[in-house]
């Protein structure tokens, strides 16, 4: 059997997107090669230790033992693949503009080894035109001379780390291909690993849809964060307001306030949209405003916390509970807690943090819950974090997660 007759998948990037995709493909009967630039991560994976929470060590070990999966830092293995998916991060640079360096590097690295009749799919989130204008020209200019036909599609990842309900199999996937033949191959691939694959007319539609999905969340989070500040200034419990509005069976979707936005999607993807708009002579003013509101939320949290400390305390000791960007994960990318800490320190506070899932953060280590403090900020409600230990000792807690109900020492956001 030739390489092109086998069901062999090469996935570039073995992080929060690539590794769950690999396990889903193994479950669907594919042979998977997971490529990652970080040799330490490759060694960890091949030893059976999962680097992401959504994949258990047992699941990874089963895939390795079956021979259906292995990780490598050697890009030449992609020559064996009938399908190559690119699942690398697309962050922001220092100017808060798209940084496609990892995506461009991945396309350049796979290109010399792309076999004839291979399907190349970009799952990395980016602005409309990325597949057509960046990935395809890169691969086509470097691919082997005998790789006459390569197929291309965009199928932006839909991964929600820590979600126990939605996963690679039951989350519908968008598929936008460059031509009819690519469409057939891409649809067949995703239908083999997902319950539903949704075909769209072009890669640009798929790329734009992903930006819209996360921009929708950004602007609604900004709305409720701003609304929270309005309610807070008048003593109204914003969560009771949200619960009341949620009784309407149509025309309303509840979002909850928090300390800001973090992670690899919500703070990042909408800025790919605003950048893309500027490149086309337009401006996404509403999105820019939402981004500004969310970026101002950490300062509001810091101020709100310090208002709860007794005025006689000259240098307040503040304990931040949970520094990961969301509950149930150790991921601290773009966490708004960084800004909360910075603002607290600028306001003269002494700050420590506790997070049972994060062993080290920005060069610092956590303290335990016995650390003497004047107030605690529950920023991310991590599993295994005994907040009651604080409240029982009379420590005031500013609850930014709406998870502690009707306790006298707890102030809801």
C-alpha positions as CSV (number, residue, x, y, z in Angstrom):
1,X,0.0,0.0,0.0
2,X,1.4,3.4,-1.0
3,X,1.5,6.4,1.4
4,X,-1.3,8.0,-0.6
5,X,-3.6,4.9,-0.1
6,X,-3.2,4.9,3.7
7,X,-5.0,6.9,6.3
8,X,-2.0,8.7,7.7
9,X,-2.4,12.1,9.3
10,X,0.4,14.5,10.2
11,X,-0.4,17.2,12.7
12,X,1.9,20.2,13.1
13,X,1.7,21.4,16.7
14,X,0.9,19.1,19.6
15,X,-0.6,21.5,22.1
16,X,-4.2,22.3,23.1
17,X,-5.4,21.9,19.6
18,X,-3.1,19.4,17.9
19,X,-3.0,16.7,20.6
20,X,-6.8,16.4,21.0
21,X,-7.1,16.3,17.2
22,X,-4.5,13.5,17.2
23,X,-6.4,11.4,19.7
24,X,-9.7,12.0,17.9
25,X,-8.1,10.8,14.7
26,X,-6.6,7.7,16.3
27,X,-10.1,6.9,17.6
28,X,-11.4,7.2,14.1
29,X,-8.8,4.7,12.7
30,X,-6.1,7.1,11.5
31,X,-2.4,6.6,11.9
32,X,-1.1,9.9,13.3
33,X,2.3,11.6,13.4
34,X,2.3,14.5,15.8
35,X,5.0,17.0,14.8
36,X,6.2,19.6,17.3
37,X,9.3,21.9,17.4
38,X,9.9,21.4,21.1
39,X,11.9,18.2,21.6
40,X,11.2,18.3,25.3
41,X,7.5,18.2,24.6
42,X,7.9,15.4,22.1
43,X,9.9,13.4,24.6
44,X,7.2,14.0,27.3
45,X,4.4,12.9,24.9
46,X,6.2,9.8,23.8
47,X,6.8,8.9,27.5
48,X,3.0,8.9,27.9
49,X,2.7,12.2,29.9
50,X,0.1,14.5,28.4
51,X,1.0,18.2,28.3
52,X,-2.7,19.3,28.1
53,X,-5.6,18.7,30.5
54,X,-8.1,17.6,27.9
55,X,-6.0,14.4,27.1
56,X,-5.4,12.1,30.0
57,X,-2.1,10.2,30.4
58,X,-4.1,6.9,30.0
59,X,-5.6,8.0,26.7
60,X,-2.2,9.1,25.4
61,X,-0.6,5.8,26.5
62,X,-3.2,3.7,24.9
63,X,-2.7,5.5,21.6
64,X,1.1,5.1,21.8
65,X,0.9,1.4,22.7
66,X,-1.4,0.7,19.8
67,X,1.3,2.1,17.4
68,X,-1.3,4.4,15.8
69,X,0.3,7.5,17.2
70,X,3.8,8.9,17.9
71,X,5.3,12.4,18.3
72,X,8.4,13.7,16.5
73,X,10.3,16.8,15.9
74,X,11.3,15.5,12.4
75,X,9.3,17.1,9.6
76,X,10.3,14.5,7.1
77,X,7.7,12.2,8.5
78,X,5.0,14.3,6.8
79,X,6.0,12.6,3.6
80,X,4.0,9.6,4.8
81,X,0.8,11.6,5.3
82,X,-2.2,11.8,3.1
83,X,-3.5,14.7,5.2
84,X,-1.5,17.4,7.0
85,X,-3.1,19.7,9.4
86,X,-1.4,22.9,10.7
87,X,-2.4,23.5,14.4
88,X,0.1,26.1,15.6
89,X,-0.5,29.2,17.6
90,X,-1.3,32.5,15.9
91,X,-0.6,35.1,18.7
92,X,-0.3,38.8,18.7
93,X,3.1,40.7,18.5
94,X,4.3,43.5,20.7
95,X,2.1,45.9,18.7
96,X,-1.0,43.7,19.3
97,X,-1.1,42.8,15.6
98,X,-1.2,39.4,14.0
99,X,2.0,37.3,14.4
100,X,2.0,34.6,11.8
101,X,5.6,33.6,12.2
102,X,4.8,30.2,13.6
103,X,2.3,29.5,10.9
104,X,4.7,30.6,8.2
105,X,7.4,28.5,9.7
106,X,5.1,25.5,9.8
107,X,4.2,25.9,6.1
108,X,7.9,26.3,5.1
109,X,8.9,23.2,7.2
110,X,6.3,20.9,5.7
111,X,6.6,22.1,2.1
112,X,9.7,20.0,1.1
113,X,8.1,16.8,2.3
114,X,4.5,17.2,0.9
115,X,3.7,14.2,-1.2
116,X,1.6,14.2,-4.3
117,X,-2.2,14.1,-3.8
118,X,-1.8,15.3,-0.1
119,X,-4.4,17.5,1.6
120,X,-3.0,20.4,3.6
121,X,-5.4,22.0,6.1
122,X,-4.9,25.1,8.2
123,X,-6.7,24.8,11.6
124,X,-4.8,27.8,13.0
125,X,-7.0,30.9,13.5
126,X,-6.2,33.8,11.3
127,X,-7.7,36.6,9.1
128,X,-9.5,35.8,5.8
129,X,-7.0,35.2,3.0
130,X,-4.3,33.5,5.1
131,X,-4.6,30.1,3.5
132,X,-4.8,31.5,0.0
133,X,-2.2,34.3,0.3
134,X,0.4,32.8,2.7
135,X,0.2,29.1,3.2
136,X,-0.5,28.0,-0.4
137,X,2.2,30.2,-2.1
138,X,4.7,29.0,0.5
139,X,4.0,25.3,0.0
140,X,3.7,25.6,-3.8
141,X,7.1,27.3,-4.1
142,X,9.0,24.7,-2.1
143,X,7.1,21.4,-2.5
144,X,8.9,18.5,-4.4
145,X,8.7,18.7,-8.2
146,X,6.9,15.4,-8.4
147,X,4.1,16.6,-6.0
148,X,2.1,17.8,-8.9
149,X,-1.2,18.2,-7.1
150,X,-1.7,19.3,-3.5
151,X,-5.1,20.0,-2.1
152,X,-5.9,22.9,0.4
153,X,-8.6,23.7,2.9
154,X,-9.2,25.8,6.0
155,X,-11.0,24.2,9.0
156,X,-10.4,26.6,12.0
157,X,-10.1,24.8,15.3
158,X,-13.0,24.8,17.7
159,X,-11.4,23.7,21.0
160,X,-12.6,24.8,24.4
161,X,-10.0,23.6,26.9
162,X,-11.5,22.1,30.1
163,X,-14.9,21.5,28.5
164,X,-16.3,18.1,29.5
165,X,-19.2,18.3,27.0
166,X,-17.9,19.5,23.7
167,X,-14.9,17.9,22.1
168,X,-13.3,17.1,18.7
169,X,-16.0,14.5,17.8
170,X,-19.2,16.2,18.7
171,X,-18.3,19.8,17.8
172,X,-19.4,20.7,14.3
173,X,-16.4,21.7,12.1
174,X,-16.4,24.3,9.3
175,X,-14.6,23.3,6.1
176,X,-13.7,25.8,3.4
177,X,-11.7,24.5,0.5
178,X,-9.7,26.1,-2.3
179,X,-11.4,24.1,-5.1
180,X,-13.9,21.3,-5.7
181,X,-11.4,18.5,-5.5
182,X,-9.9,19.9,-2.2
183,X,-13.5,20.2,-0.9
184,X,-14.2,16.5,-1.4
185,X,-11.0,15.4,0.3
186,X,-11.4,17.9,3.2
187,X,-15.0,17.0,3.8
188,X,-14.2,13.3,3.8
189,X,-11.4,13.7,6.3
190,X,-13.5,15.7,8.8
191,X,-16.5,13.5,8.4
192,X,-14.3,10.6,9.4
193,X,-13.4,12.2,12.8
194,X,-16.4,14.5,13.5
195,X,-20.1,13.9,13.8
196,X,-20.8,17.0,11.7
197,X,-18.7,18.8,9.1
198,X,-20.2,22.0,7.8
199,X,-19.2,22.9,4.2
200,X,-18.8,26.6,3.4
201,X,-18.0,28.1,0.0
202,X,-14.4,29.2,0.5
203,X,-11.5,29.2,2.9
204,X,-12.2,32.9,3.5
205,X,-15.7,32.2,4.8
206,X,-14.3,29.7,7.3
207,X,-11.5,32.0,8.4
208,X,-13.9,34.9,8.9
209,X,-16.5,32.8,10.7
210,X,-13.9,31.8,13.3
211,X,-13.1,35.4,14.0
212,X,-16.8,36.2,14.2
213,X,-17.4,33.4,16.8
214,X,-14.8,34.7,19.2
215,X,-15.6,38.4,18.5
216,X,-19.2,37.7,19.5
217,X,-17.9,36.5,22.8
218,X,-15.5,39.4,23.3
219,X,-18.2,42.1,22.8
220,X,-20.8,40.3,25.0
221,X,-18.2,39.9,27.7
222,X,-17.4,43.6,27.4
223,X,-21.0,44.5,27.6
224,X,-21.6,42.6,30.8
225,X,-18.3,43.8,32.3
226,X,-19.3,47.4,31.7
227,X,-22.8,46.7,32.9
228,X,-21.3,45.2,36.1
229,X,-19.5,48.4,36.8
230,X,-22.7,50.4,36.4
231,X,-24.5,48.1,38.8
232,X,-21.7,48.1,41.3
233,X,-21.7,51.9,41.6
234,X,-25.4,51.7,42.6
235,X,-25.3,48.7,44.9
236,X,-27.3,46.4,42.5
237,X,-26.3,42.8,42.3
238,X,-25.5,42.2,38.7
239,X,-25.9,38.4,38.9
240,X,-29.5,38.8,40.1
241,X,-30.0,41.2,37.1
242,X,-28.6,38.6,34.7
243,X,-30.7,35.8,36.2
244,X,-33.8,38.0,35.9
245,X,-33.1,38.8,32.2
246,X,-32.4,35.1,31.5
247,X,-36.0,34.3,32.3
248,X,-36.8,35.7,28.8
249,X,-37.0,32.7,26.5
250,X,-35.9,34.6,23.4
251,X,-33.7,37.5,22.4
252,X,-31.3,37.2,25.3
253,X,-28.2,35.1,26.0
254,X,-26.6,35.3,29.5
255,X,-22.9,36.2,29.8
256,X,-21.3,36.6,33.2
257,X,-18.8,39.3,34.3
258,X,-15.2,38.4,35.3
259,X,-11.7,39.8,35.7
260,X,-11.3,40.3,32.0
261,X,-10.5,37.9,29.0
262,X,-7.7,35.5,28.7
263,X,-6.4,32.5,26.8
264,X,-5.5,31.8,23.2
265,X,-8.8,32.9,21.6
266,X,-10.9,35.7,23.0
267,X,-8.2,38.3,23.7
268,X,-6.5,37.5,20.4
269,X,-8.8,36.5,17.5
270,X,-10.9,39.8,17.5
271,X,-7.7,41.8,17.0
272,X,-7.0,39.7,13.8
273,X,-10.4,41.1,12.7
274,X,-9.6,44.7,13.6
275,X,-6.2,44.4,11.9
276,X,-7.8,42.9,8.8
277,X,-10.4,45.6,8.7
278,X,-7.6,48.3,8.7
279,X,-5.8,46.5,5.9
280,X,-9.0,46.9,3.8
281,X,-9.4,50.6,4.6
282,X,-12.1,50.0,7.2
283,X,-12.3,50.2,11.0
284,X,-14.0,47.8,13.4
285,X,-14.8,50.5,16.0
286,X,-17.3,48.5,18.0
287,X,-14.8,45.6,18.4
288,X,-12.0,48.0,19.4
289,X,-14.2,49.5,22.0
290,X,-15.1,46.1,23.4
291,X,-11.4,45.2,23.6
292,X,-10.7,48.5,25.5
293,X,-13.4,47.8,28.0
294,X,-12.1,44.3,28.8
295,X,-8.6,45.5,29.1
296,X,-9.7,48.1,31.6
297,X,-11.5,45.4,33.8
298,X,-8.4,44.3,35.8
299,X,-7.8,47.9,37.0
300,X,-11.5,48.1,38.1
301,X,-11.1,44.7,40.0
302,X,-8.0,46.0,41.7
303,X,-9.7,49.2,42.8
304,X,-12.8,47.3,43.9
305,X,-10.7,45.0,46.0
306,X,-8.8,47.8,47.7
307,X,-12.0,49.5,48.6
308,X,-13.0,46.5,50.7
309,X,-9.8,46.7,52.8
310,X,-10.0,48.7,56.0
311,X,-8.8,52.2,55.5
312,X,-6.4,51.9,58.5
313,X,-4.3,49.3,56.6
314,X,-1.4,51.1,55.0
315,X,0.0,48.4,52.9
316,X,-2.7,45.8,52.1
317,X,-1.8,42.2,51.6
318,X,-3.8,40.8,48.8
319,X,-4.0,37.1,47.9
320,X,-5.1,36.3,44.3
321,X,-6.9,32.9,44.0
322,X,-6.5,31.3,40.6
323,X,-4.1,32.8,37.9
324,X,-5.0,30.6,34.9
325,X,-7.2,32.2,32.4
326,X,-10.1,29.8,33.1
327,X,-11.2,27.2,35.6
328,X,-9.9,23.6,35.2
329,X,-6.8,24.4,33.2
330,X,-3.2,25.4,33.9
331,X,-3.0,27.7,30.8
332,X,-1.9,31.2,31.8
333,X,-1.7,32.7,28.3
334,X,-3.1,36.2,28.2
335,X,-4.4,35.8,31.7
336,X,-5.9,39.2,32.9
337,X,-4.7,38.3,36.4
338,X,-1.3,39.7,35.4
339,X,-2.8,43.1,35.0
340,X,-4.7,42.8,38.3
341,X,-1.5,42.1,40.1
342,X,0.3,44.9,38.4
343,X,-2.4,47.4,39.3
344,X,-2.5,46.2,42.9
345,X,1.2,46.6,43.3
346,X,1.0,50.1,41.6
347,X,-1.7,51.0,44.2
348,X,0.7,50.0,47.0
349,X,-0.4,46.5,47.9
350,X,1.7,43.4,48.6
351,X,0.4,40.6,46.4
352,X,0.7,36.8,46.5
353,X,-1.1,34.1,44.5
354,X,-2.4,30.6,44.9
355,X,-3.4,28.2,42.1
356,X,-3.3,24.4,42.5
357,X,-2.9,23.8,38.8
358,X,-0.1,26.3,38.2
359,X,3.3,25.5,39.7
360,X,5.1,28.6,38.5
361,X,3.8,31.9,37.0
362,X,5.8,34.8,35.6
363,X,8.9,33.8,37.5
364,X,7.1,33.4,40.9
365,X,5.8,30.5,42.9
366,X,2.4,30.2,44.7
367,X,1.8,30.5,48.4
368,X,-0.6,28.3,50.4
369,X,-3.9,29.5,51.8
370,X,-2.3,30.2,55.2
371,X,-0.6,33.2,53.8
372,X,-1.7,36.1,56.0
373,X,-3.7,38.6,53.9
374,X,-6.2,41.4,54.4
375,X,-8.3,40.3,51.4
376,X,-8.5,37.6,48.8
377,X,-9.6,38.0,45.2
378,X,-11.2,34.9,43.7
379,X,-10.2,35.5,40.1
380,X,-10.4,31.9,38.7
381,X,-12.3,29.2,40.7
382,X,-9.9,26.3,40.3
383,X,-10.8,22.8,41.3
384,X,-9.2,21.7,44.6
385,X,-8.9,25.3,45.9
386,X,-10.4,25.4,49.4
387,X,-11.7,29.0,49.5
388,X,-13.8,28.1,52.6
389,X,-10.6,27.9,54.6
390,X,-10.2,31.6,54.1
391,X,-13.8,32.6,54.7
392,X,-14.0,30.5,57.9
393,X,-11.1,32.5,59.2
394,X,-12.9,35.7,58.5
395,X,-10.8,36.7,55.5
396,X,-12.8,38.9,53.1
397,X,-13.1,37.6,49.6
398,X,-14.0,39.5,46.4
399,X,-15.7,36.8,44.4
400,X,-15.2,37.5,40.6
401,X,-16.6,34.1,39.6
402,X,-20.1,34.1,41.1
403,X,-19.4,30.8,42.8
404,X,-19.7,31.6,46.5
405,X,-23.3,32.2,47.5
406,X,-24.6,34.2,50.5
407,X,-21.6,34.2,52.8
408,X,-21.0,37.3,54.9
409,X,-17.3,37.5,54.3
410,X,-17.8,37.2,50.5
411,X,-18.5,40.2,48.2
412,X,-19.7,39.3,44.7
413,X,-18.4,41.3,41.8
